[in-house]
Amino acid sequence: MKAKKTHEVLTPRSRSPLGLIPSHKSYRYFIHKYEVPRKLLHVSIGFLTLDLYWNGIKLSQVTPVLVFLLSSIVLLDILRFKFPSFSTYYIKAFGFLMRESEVNKWNGIVWYLLGLILVFLAFPKDISILSILLLSWCDTAASSFGRAYGHLTPKFFRNKSLAGTGAAFLTGVFAAYLEYGLIFPATPVVNIGEHLAWTPETSKLSLPVLCTLSGFVGAAAEAIDFWGLDDNITIPVISAIVMQIVVVLFEN
């Protein structure tokens, strides 16, 4: 009975077995259960995106870099799958950023980068940035609060908790307000010649309504399973599509 309880505590969201990655065995809670390094990387992408925007870097300048990174990581994964000795070295070096369920599958960063590239290519700058913030922060908030307090609240969808989804909603509201309410107004020069999907002058949606909608979209995109696809790609793409449609519908 005691062994069963320990197994349940240590099983991560991916239900991957403990023991495939050395760092997961050494740091069962810090890396395996709570995924602290992975979450820090996840969250940092949002801040990096805002920093690039603040410094006037255009999406067209970022996309080729993302394509190069994606190509490199895909190549490394192919080498992992074909050469066990290389896989062993790779996992020892970067296993602390992986889930054990990814040992024999594509690395999660592949889907993350693909999601970034798709939204950067297909959507206006402000919608693209918002979708990345929702991916970077809502997903992390939902996972962290869901694991900590999810047992205290009702469950729905893919065993998602009200605690995790509520945290994702509030984080999405904050992310939209940070972008549209604080950063964009403080950097008008950066947007000269750029097309923004939402501005106070061109939309019937007020800022509070836009932020609230962003919270709902971020929480829903994180909670709902879209055809079994990795949420690193579904969250930004679905969020961008929905927010673009809503903004267009309420244009002046």
FENMO-V104675 format. One record per residue. N is the residue number from 1. SS is DSSP state (2 for helix, 1 for strand, 0 for the rest). PHI is phi as a letter, one per 40 degrees, with the letter a starting at -180 (none if undefined). OMEGA is omega as a letter, one per 20 degrees, with the letter a starting at -180 (* if undefined). Layout:
n | ss | phi | omega
N | SS | PHI | OMEGA
N | SS | PHI | OMEGA
This chain:
n | ss | phi | omega
1 | 0 | none | r
2 | 2 | c | a
3 | 2 | c | r
4 | 2 | c | a
5 | 2 | c | r
6 | 2 | c | r
7 | 2 | c | a
8 | 2 | c | a
9 | 2 | c | a
10 | 2 | c | a
11 | 0 | c | a
12 | 0 | c | a
13 | 0 | d | a
14 | 0 | c | a
15 | 0 | f | r
16 | 0 | c | a
17 | 0 | c | r
18 | 0 | c | r
19 | 0 | h | a
20 | 0 | c | a
21 | 0 | b | a
22 | 2 | d | a
23 | 2 | c | r
24 | 2 | c | r
25 | 2 | c | a
26 | 2 | c | a
27 | 0 | b | a
28 | 2 | c | a
29 | 2 | c | a
30 | 2 | c | a
31 | 2 | b | a
32 | 2 | c | a
33 | 2 | c | a
34 | 0 | c | r
35 | 0 | f | a
36 | 2 | c | r
37 | 2 | d | a
38 | 2 | c | r
39 | 2 | c | r
40 | 2 | c | r
41 | 2 | c | a
42 | 2 | d | a
43 | 2 | c | a
44 | 2 | c | r
45 | 2 | c | r
46 | 2 | c | r
47 | 2 | c | r
48 | 2 | c | r
49 | 2 | c | r
50 | 2 | c | r
51 | 2 | c | r
52 | 2 | c | r
53 | 2 | c | a
54 | 2 | d | a
55 | 0 | c | r
56 | 0 | g | r
57 | 0 | c | a
58 | 0 | c | r
59 | 2 | d | a
60 | 2 | c | r
61 | 2 | c | a
62 | 2 | c | a
63 | 2 | d | r
64 | 2 | d | r
65 | 2 | c | r
66 | 2 | c | r
67 | 2 | c | r
68 | 2 | c | r
69 | 2 | c | r
70 | 2 | c | r
71 | 2 | c | a
72 | 2 | c | a
73 | 2 | c | r
74 | 2 | c | r
75 | 2 | c | r
76 | 2 | c | r
77 | 2 | c | r
78 | 2 | c | r
79 | 2 | c | r
80 | 2 | c | a
81 | 2 | c | a
82 | 2 | c | a
83 | 0 | b | a
84 | 2 | d | a
85 | 2 | c | r
86 | 2 | c | r
87 | 2 | c | r
88 | 2 | c | r
89 | 2 | c | a
90 | 2 | c | a
91 | 2 | c | r
92 | 2 | c | a
93 | 2 | c | a
94 | 2 | b | a
95 | 2 | c | a
96 | 2 | c | r
97 | 2 | b | a
98 | 0 | b | r
99 | 0 | c | a
100 | 2 | c | r
101 | 2 | c | a
102 | 2 | c | a
103 | 0 | d | a
104 | 0 | b | r
105 | 0 | b | r
106 | 0 | c | r
107 | 0 | c | a
108 | 2 | d | a
109 | 2 | c | r
110 | 2 | c | a
111 | 2 | c | r
112 | 2 | c | a
113 | 2 | c | r
114 | 2 | c | r
115 | 2 | c | r
116 | 2 | c | a
117 | 2 | c | a
118 | 2 | c | a
119 | 2 | c | r
120 | 2 | c | a
121 | 2 | c | a
122 | 2 | b | a
123 | 0 | b | r
124 | 0 | d | a
125 | 2 | d | a
126 | 2 | c | r
127 | 2 | c | r
128 | 2 | c | a
129 | 2 | c | r
130 | 2 | c | a
131 | 2 | c | r
132 | 2 | c | r
133 | 2 | c | r
134 | 2 | c | r
135 | 2 | c | a
136 | 2 | c | a
137 | 2 | b | a
138 | 2 | c | a
139 | 2 | c | r
140 | 2 | c | r
141 | 2 | c | a
142 | 2 | c | a
143 | 2 | c | a
144 | 2 | c | a
145 | 2 | c | r
146 | 2 | c | r
147 | 2 | c | a
148 | 2 | c | a
149 | 2 | b | a
150 | 2 | c | a
151 | 2 | c | a
152 | 2 | c | a
153 | 0 | b | r
154 | 0 | c | r
155 | 1 | b | r
156 | 1 | a | a
157 | 0 | f | a
158 | 0 | c | a
159 | 0 | f | r
160 | 1 | c | a
161 | 1 | b | r
162 | 2 | c | r
163 | 2 | c | a
164 | 2 | c | a
165 | 2 | c | r
166 | 2 | c | r
167 | 2 | c | r
168 | 2 | c | r
169 | 2 | c | a
170 | 2 | c | r
171 | 2 | c | r
172 | 2 | c | r
173 | 2 | c | r
174 | 2 | c | a
175 | 2 | c | a
176 | 2 | c | r
177 | 2 | c | r
178 | 2 | c | a
179 | 2 | c | a
180 | 2 | c | a
181 | 2 | c | a
182 | 2 | b | a
183 | 2 | c | a
184 | 2 | d | r
185 | 2 | c | a
186 | 2 | c | a
187 | 0 | b | a
188 | 2 | c | a
189 | 2 | c | a
190 | 2 | c | a
191 | 2 | c | r
192 | 0 | c | a
193 | 0 | g | r
194 | 0 | c | r
195 | 0 | c | r
196 | 0 | b | a
197 | 0 | c | a
198 | 0 | b | r
199 | 0 | a | r
200 | 0 | d | a
201 | 0 | c | a
202 | 0 | b | a
203 | 1 | b | r
204 | 0 | c | r
205 | 0 | c | r
206 | 0 | c | r
207 | 2 | c | r
208 | 2 | d | r
209 | 2 | c | r
210 | 2 | d | a
211 | 2 | c | r
212 | 2 | c | r
213 | 2 | c | r
214 | 2 | c | r
215 | 2 | c | r
216 | 2 | c | a
217 | 2 | c | r
218 | 2 | c | a
219 | 2 | c | a
220 | 2 | c | a
221 | 2 | c | r
222 | 2 | c | a
223 | 2 | c | a
224 | 0 | c | r
225 | 0 | c | a
226 | 0 | c | r
227 | 0 | f | r
228 | 0 | g | a
229 | 0 | c | r
230 | 0 | c | a
231 | 2 | c | r
232 | 2 | c | r
233 | 2 | b | a
234 | 2 | c | a
235 | 2 | c | a
236 | 2 | c | a
237 | 2 | c | r
238 | 2 | c | r
239 | 2 | c | a
240 | 2 | c | a
241 | 2 | c | a
242 | 2 | c | a
243 | 2 | c | r
244 | 2 | c | r
245 | 2 | c | a
246 | 2 | c | a
247 | 2 | c | r
248 | 2 | c | a
249 | 2 | c | a
250 | 0 | b | r
251 | 1 | c | r
252 | 0 | c | *
